[in-house]
């Protein structure tokens, strides 16, 4: 990975009394080290990727502390790492994106939750919920309840987040139960500071080795009949211990307010948004003091019945602010109020939406309705004024713009090597007709948007081949499955390739070999090409690193494997067409190879800067469009979808249609010209080489070119 986390790594080394400045997920990373963690693992994914990325790059410092850091091949293998804490008094932490990552890890997590843990075990999940999410709209809460894993949802400020990490380990050890901590996008990226503590080198670590293996204990295995005892132990011993610790340690926070006859029970992660809504309603000041009492749940499962009853007693009504569905917390509180025979009116999803992200605007509407019913004498003019002004701003914007702003879906990066593959696939469909295409999780899923609109299903990371298993048996045309190299190593090799071989299936698999798990921050995979420096350090060869996927497929018995260079659109088109029409009955794999353009630019940028500084010859490639030749039908744009390929008004007064135009964002990948050639479009594209610090030969060639071009120009 070319991106450097140097400043973040230095922040991890801060000691007692020093001030840490940064974002939420890095505060979690520092808190893990302050907690004496022995091992950290995980699988990358928004919004928690930096936790693992920083620790991987900080390997020398981790070695000093004796902390083992492992970038796992998937979430299941990460969850399985926590088995170390079942039999040894060591603290471990793993991380991934939820809810999809939790689904992948579910088998290991269930079997971990059954016997419980001896050392503290913390699972940091990026909840990634709401309109900014990149996953299905489900909640980690359901899994925590199912398996009796305690779930934290810390208030989004750095001191609270750090305290919850440290107390999370203590809660885990006090109740012998793994603890999950969910962090939304805003919590992961919230900026702030906290006073750091010294990092703790663990007592058992990669530097201080455990000399004796743990003794055998059948009761620590998640296997009948032990599992029957485990289930009773969860709810008769572990949960009461957890509730006791939550209350004694003050993990949930109670904030008083002058309107004590009502109250708010808020998920910790929604505290900041709730305070913003209260401020807009005139019910809180700028320093965060609310007029309405609040119980902030930094631990959302399990709830402490005595704590809920104490907060609700004597109140006319309480509003539960809980994001997502179903209303797990609200149902739990309702049950506890009935058991305590408390008649407090309970509101929640009756005043707030069941699904969707809770923004300040949405919460303001719910709070206004709640206050209007139970505090009718309270002035809510501020809330009404804010809503009216917001509506007026929207109306003015619509009037100025002449209508709604067109949707702007996510797209491939400029020069992305996966775009030409889909351009080639469009050309194939033009010849053979519409194909069933199973898509996957990854950058290539952007092809589901225009101008490509490819994809009939997305069922999981690395699952595209498996999701076409039934289709290929009743489809007249072979379906195509698209998979990235990250997805191939995560799950696709076993669930897709091996299953197809086992069942002697006939289909086409396209593997986008861009070298990284790019969509999550360009983390390395098994097939990441090693840099020259890395090869020298490890004594490896280029071919050993760069042929891993091909060798794996051939070793498994795949007979039809072809590798193509992504940017050669006509070649990619021909190979894809051959795979679809081939008389060969069996799995056909097309490996589309092209380095992630974002990573390539990160790698080349310092090289260019150094050459320019040293006065060395440097060449930068750009592409352009000849305005006089362009026909203006814009087929090139519809086929490539490159963000730098757009339109501009023509200078020709006799033409009405705008012409194609390449902006300064061009990275010189050449796709536009390749598409024009492969699709037999107009010859209007030209290649430009910008030479800085030219050699004498460059200058001489330029003079000759200018001379002869001048002779051909009209006088």
N, C-alpha and C positions, 0 to 999 in steps of 0.2 A: 504494500500500500504506500503510495507516494506522498500522501498527505502527512504532515508532521504535527504531532501533538506535544511539541517541546514545552510550551508554556503551561499546558495542562499537567504535564508530568512534574514540572517543578512545583506546581501548586500542591501536588500530592505529598511533597516532602515537608510541608509546613509543620512547625512544632507548636508546643504549648504556648498559648497567649498570642500567637500570630493570627492575622486576619486573612481568611480565605475569601476571595472574590471570584464569582463565576456563576455557572448555571446549575440548575437542580440536579441533573444526572451526574455531574462531576462532584457535587457535594456528597451524593450517595457513594461514589467511588472512594472519596477521602474517608467517609465515615466507616466504610468496610475495613480500611487499614487501621483506623483508630479503634476498631472493635476486636482486633487480633485475629482476623480471618486467616485460616490456613490455606484454603484453596478457593479459587473463583473460576467458574466456567460459564458457558452460555452460547447462544446463537444470536447473531446480529439481527436487528430489525428496528424500525422506527417505533417509538422515539428514544430507545434506550441504547442505541448502538455505541455511543461514545464510552459507555462504562467499560465495555470489553476492549474497544479499540485503543483507549488510553492505556489500559493495563498491559495489553499485548506489546505496545511500543515501549512501555516502561519496564520491560523484562529485566534489565540489569538491576534496577532498584528493587523490583519484586524479589529477585534472587538474594539481595542483601537482607531483606526481611525474612526470607524463607517462605514466601507466599507463592504457591503454584498457580499459574494462570493457564487456562486451556481454552482455545477456540474450538468448540465442538462442531461436529459435522451436522448435527440437527438438535432440536430441543429435547428429544427423547434421551440422547446420549448425555446432554447437559444435566437433565433431571436425575439420571442414573448415577452421576458423580456424587450426589448427596448421600448415597449409600455409605460413604465413608463416615458420616456422622451418626449412623445407626449404632455402631459398635465401638467408636472411638470418641473421646471427649475433644473433638476438633470442630471449629466453626467453619462452615462452608456457605458460599453464596453462588447462585446461578441466576442467569437473566435471559429474557427473550421477549419478543412481542406477543401480546395476548390479544384476542382469545385464540387465534390460530396456533400460536406456539404452544399454548397450554393444551390444546387438543392433541397435538403431536406428542407431547410429553405425558399425556394422561395415564398411560399404562404404568410408567415408572412412578409417577406421582401417587397413584392409588396404592401401589405396593409399598411406597415409602411411608405414606400416612398410616398404614395399618399397624406396623410395629412401632412407629414413632422413632424419635432420635434421642441420642445421648448428648451429642454436641449441638450447638445452635445451628439451625439450617434456615437460610433466608432465600426466598425466591422473589427477585425483583422483576415485575412484569410491566411492560408498557401497554397500558390499557387502550391508548390510541382510539378513543371513543369519539363519536360525533361526526360533524361535517368534515373535519380535518383527517378523519381516519382513512386508512388504506385497507381495512379488513372488514369482515362481516360484523354487524352491530349486535354482538352478544357480550355477556358480562362474565368476568372472572368469578364474580360473586357466586354464581351457580356452582362452579366447580369446587370452590372453597366449602360450601355447605354440603355438597355431596360427599366429599372425602374427609370432612372435619379438619380442614387446614385453616388456621387463623388468618384473617385478611385485614391488612392495614391500608388506609387511604389517607396519607398525611396531609395536613394543612400546607398549602403551597408556599412556604417560606423556608429558607435554607436552615435556620436553627431548628425548626420543627422537624424537617426532613432528616437532618443528621441525628437528632435525638431519637426519632422513630427507628432508624436503622440500628442504632446502638441498643435501644430497648427491645427491638425486634428479636435480636439474638437472646437477650435475657428472657423474653417471653417464651421463646422456643425452648430454652433449657428449663425454665420453671414448669412448663407443662409437657415437656418431652414431645413436642409437636412442631413440624415444619411451619414456618410463617411465610405468607405471601404478602408482598407490598406492591400495590398497584399505583402507577404514576401516569397521569394523563400527559398529553403533549405539552400543555401549558406548565405543568409542574416540572417536567423534565427540562424545559427551556427557560423557566423563570430565573431572573437574575437577582443576585443578592450577595450577602456576606454572612459569615459566622466566625466566631472565635475558635480556632482549631485547637486540637489536643495532640499530644505526641502519638505517633503510630506505634502500635504494639506488635512486636515480633512474637508470633505464636509459640507456645511451649512445645508443641509437636509440629514439625514443619519439614520442608525439604532440606533445612540446615541442621535441625535437631530431630533426628530420625527416631521413630518408634521402634524399639528393639525387639519387642515380642508381639506376635500376632494375637488378636483378640481370641479369647476362648470361645468354643462352640456353645451356642445357645439356640435351641430350636424355637424358643418363644420369641426370638427376634426375627424369625422368618415369616414372611407373609404367605403362610401355607396352612391349610386346615390341619389339625383343629385349632392352631394358634390364632387364626384369623377371627374365630368366634369370640375368643377372649379379648382380642384387640378391639373389636367393635364395642363391647361393653365398657372396656377401659377408656375408650375415647370420650364417652359421654358421662361416665360415672366418676372418673378420676381426672383426666386431662382437661376437659372443658371447665370444671369447677376451679382447677388450679389456674387456668388461663384467666378466668373472670376475676379471681382474687388478685392476680398480678396486675391486670389492667386497672383495677380500681385503686390498689395500693400505690402503684407507680404513677397514677394520674395521667394515663395515656390519653384519655378523652378529656376535653377542656370545656369548662363551664364559664360563660361570660354573662354577667348580670346586665340587666337593662331596667329602665324606669317603668316599663309597662309589664309588670310581673304577672298580670292575669293571663298573658298569652306567652307562647314560646316557639322557638325554631329548633328543630333537630336536623343538623346539616352533616352530610358527608364531608369529611375533612378536605377532600380534593376540590369541593365546590365552595369552600369558604371565601376565597377572594372574589369570585363572581357574585356570591350572595351579598358580600359587603358592598360591592359596586352598585348592585340593585337597590340596597337599602339607602345608600347615599343619594341615588337619583330620586328616591321616594321621600327624601328628607327625614329618614329614620336612622341615620348614622352620620357621624362627622368624619372629617378628613383623616383623623388619627385612628380610625377603626373602632370607635366606640358605638355600639348599637343600642338603640332605644328599646329593642325587643330582646329579652334573654335568649341565649343560644347555647345549645349543647352540641359541641363539635365532635363528631365521631372520627377520631384518628384510627380507631379500630372498629371496622364495620361488621366484623364477625369474629367471635361471638359478641353479642350485646350483653351487657350486664343488667339483669332485670332490676336489681335494687337501684341502680343508677338511673334507669329510665323512669322507674316509679317515683323516685325522689324529685326528678326534674319536672314531671308532669303533675305531681300532687298539688292541688290548690289552683291549678290553671284552668281557665275556661276552655282554652283550645290550644292545640299544638299543630304546627305545619311541619311535615317531614319533607325535606328537600333532598330527593334521591334521583339521580340521573339514570336513565335506562329502564328497561323492563325485563321481567315483571318486577313489581314493587316488593322485593325481598325484605328490605328494612322496615317498610311500612307495615307489612303483614306481621313481621316479628313483633314490632312494637304494639300493634293492635292486640295480638295474643297476650302479651305481657300485661297490658292495661286491664284486660278482662280478668286475667288470673289474679291481679291485685285489686280487683273490684273498684277501679278508678273510672269515673264517668267523664273524664276529660275528652272533649271532642277532638277527633283525629282527622287531619286533612293531609293530603298529599297529591296523589294522582287525580283527585277530583278537581283540583285547581291548577295542576301543572300537567304538561303533555306526558303521555306514557312513553313515547319514543323520542329520539333526537337529542341533540346536545343542548344543555341548559346554558344559554347565553344570558347576559345581564338583562337584556330586553325581555326575554321569556320569563325570567324570574320576577322581574318588576310587575308583570301582569298578574302572576300568581300571588305575589305579596300584596298587591293592591286589593285583590279580591278577598284575601284572607283578612286584611286589616279592615276593609269595608264591612265585613260581616261581624267581626268580633271586637273591633274598636271603632264603632261608627262615629264617635265624636272627634276622632283624630283627623286632622287636616291632611288630605292626600292630594292637594293641589299641585305639589311639586311633581308627583308621578304623572298626573294628567298633562301638565305642561310639557314634561320631557317627551311623552309619547306623541303629543301633538306636534312639537317641534321636529321630532324625528320623521313623522309622516310628511311634514311640509318639506323637509330636506329631500326626501325621496321623490316627492312630486316635482320639485324644482329640477332635480337631476334628470328625471325622465323627460321633462320639457326641454331642457338644454340639449340632451342627447338625441331627442327625437324618437324615443322609445327605449326599451330595455337593452342593456349591453349584451352583445352576443356571447354565448357560452364559450369559454376558453379552456378546453380540457387539457390535461397534462400531455406532454409530447416527448418524443425522443430528444436527447441532446443534439445540438448541431454537430453533424458529422458522425452520429452514432452508427456503428457498423451493422446494427440490426435493421435499420431502415431499408437499405438496399435489398435485403432478403425478402422483405414484404413487397417491395416494388417488383421484384422478380416473380413473386407469387401471384401478384395481380396480372402479370403478363401470362403466366401459366393458365390462370383461370380464363383469360380471354380466348385461349386456344382450346382448352379441354372442358370448360364449363365450371359451374360452381362446385366447390369442394367443401366437405365437412372438415373444419379445423378446430382441434382441441387446443385451447390455450392454457397458459400456466401462470404462476406467480413469478413476477420479475419484470425487468425493463420491457421485455417483448410484449407484455400485456398492454402497453400503450398502443399497439397495433389494433386494439379493439375500437379505438377512436378513428375519426376521419383523418386522412383520406383513405385509410385502408379498410376499416370496419371488418376486421377478421376476428373470428372467435365464436364458437358455439357453446363453450363451457369453460369455467375455471373452477376446479374442485379442490385444489390444494397444491402446495409447493412440490413440484416434481411429479404431479399426478396426471399430467396431460395424456401420456401414453395409456395409462390405466383407464382413463375416462373415455377413451375411444375403443376399448376392448369389445364392447357389445356392438357398437355402430359398424365396425368393419365387417361384421358377419351378415348384415342385411343391407349394406350400402353397395350400389352398383359401382361406385368409384371409391378408390382407396382413400380413407380419411388421412389427414396429416396431423400429427401431434407436434406442437412447438414446445421446446424445453430449453432452459438456460443451463450453462455448465454448473452454476450454483445449485439449481434444482436437480440436476443429474446426480450430483454427489449427495445432496440432502436426502432424497427419497426416490428419485426417478430410476436409478439403477436397479433397485430391488422391486419396487411396486410396478414399474413399467416394463423395463427391458427384460428382466428375468421372468416375469409373468408371461410376457409375449412369447419368449423362447420356450417356456414350459408347455404352453398350450399351442405351440406351433402356429402362432398367429401371423397374419399377413397385414402389414401396415407400413406407414412411413413415419419416421421420427426425425425431426430437424432439431439439432442441438446447437444453440447459439454459443459458440466458444469465444467469449470475449475476454476470458482470463480472470474474471473476478465475480464475486456476488455483488454486482454493480449497484442494484437498486437500493441496497442498504448501506452504501458507503464505500464500495470497492474493497471489501475484505478479500483476503487470499483464499483460494481453494486448493484442492489437490493438483489441479492442472494450471495453476497460475504460473506464467513464464517467469523464471528467476532472472533477476538482474545480473549483470556481469559481475558486480561486486559480490553478490550473494553466491553465485556459482563458484567464484574463486575461494570464498570463505568456507564453503561446504564441500569443495572438491567434486562438484557434480558437473554433468555435461548438459548442453542445451537440449539435446534430443531426449534425454531421460526425463526432463521436466516437462517438455512441451508435447509429448505424444501419449500422455497418460490416458486420456479418454479413448483414443483409438486402440491402444494396447489392451485396455480393459474390455472393450467391446469384442475385440478379436479373441481374447482369452476366454470369453464367455460363450463363444461359438457363433457370433454374428457374422454371416458370410458376405453381406452386401453393405460395405461402408465406403463412403466417398467424402473427401474433404474438399471444400471449395473456399476460395477467397471471397469474402462478402462483397467487396466493392466491384468485382467483375460481374456485373448484373446479368449480362448475356450468358455467362458460364453458369451462374447460379440458376437462372431460368432453365437452361438445358438439363442440368442435373436433377432439378426438381421434377421436370416433366418426365425425365427418364424413370425416376423413382415411382411416379404415379402410374406410368404405363408399362413398367417392366414386366416381362413374363415370369420373372423370378417370384416364387411363392414363399414368402417369409418376411422377416423384419428387414426393412431397408432403412439405413441411417445416413442422413446427410449432415455432416459436421460443417457448419458455417463459421469460418474462422475470421476474426477481426478484433483487434484489441479495443477495449473500451476507450472511446475517444476522450472522455473526461480524464481518465487516468493517463492516456497518452499525452494530452496537453500539459498535465501536471508534471509529467516526466520531461517533456521537451522545453518547457518554459525556462527553467533555470539554465539549461544548456544553451539556449538562444541568448539569454541575458549575458552569460559568461563569454560567449563568442563575440557579441557586440562590444562588450567592455574591453576585450583583448584586441579588438580591431580585426577579427578574423572574418573571412567570407561567410555570409549567412544567406540562405535562400528560403523564402517563404512563398508558398503556392497559394494562389487565389484563382477563382473562376469568375467569369463575367458573361453577359449576354449582349450580342450585337443587336442593337435596337433596330437597325435597318433590315436585318434578316428575320427577326422574331415575327412569327405570324399572328401572335396574340391569342392563340386558342388555349394556352395555359395547360396543355396536357402534361407538361413536365412537372408542374406544381401538383396536379392531381395524382401523379404517379409517385412522387418522392416525398412530398409533405415536409421538406426541409424548412425550418424557421427562417433561414436567410434567403430563401428563394421566394420572392414576393412579386408584386406588380408596381408599376409606376406609370404616370401619364406619359404618352409619347410626345416627342417633339415634332412629329410629322403632322401638319395641320389637316392633311387629307385622311388621316386615320382616326377612328373614334375609340377603338378598344385599347386599353392600357397594355403595355408590353411587360414581359418578364424582366426581373431585375434581381441581382445578387447583392445583398447588403454587405457592410464591412465586417459582419460577424462570421463570414465564411472562414472555415478552417482548412479549406483546400482538399477535402476528401475525394472530390471528383464525381460524386454520385450523380449530380445533375447532368453532366455530360454523358456518363455511362447509361443513365436512363434514356436520354434522348437518342443515343445510339442503339440500345437494345430494343426500344419501342419504335424505331425508325421514325423519329420525330424530326423537327427542323434542326438544321446544323448551325444554330445561332450561338451555341456555347463556345467560349474560348478560354484557354488556360493562360494564366499570367504568372510569371515568376518574378518576384520582387527580390533583387539582389542587393544586399547591404555589404559594404566594403568589397566591391567587385575586384576581381583579379585583372591583370593586363589583358588576358584573353577575353574576359567579359567585356571590357571597354572596347577592344578592337572589333569584336563581333557586333557590338551595338552600333558602332560607327558604320560598318558595312551594311547592316540591316537598314539603318536610317537612310543611307545613300541610295540603296536600290529601291526602297519603298518610295523615296522621293522621286525617283525616275518614273515610277509607275503612276504617280499621282498626276491629275490634270493640272495644267499650268494655271 
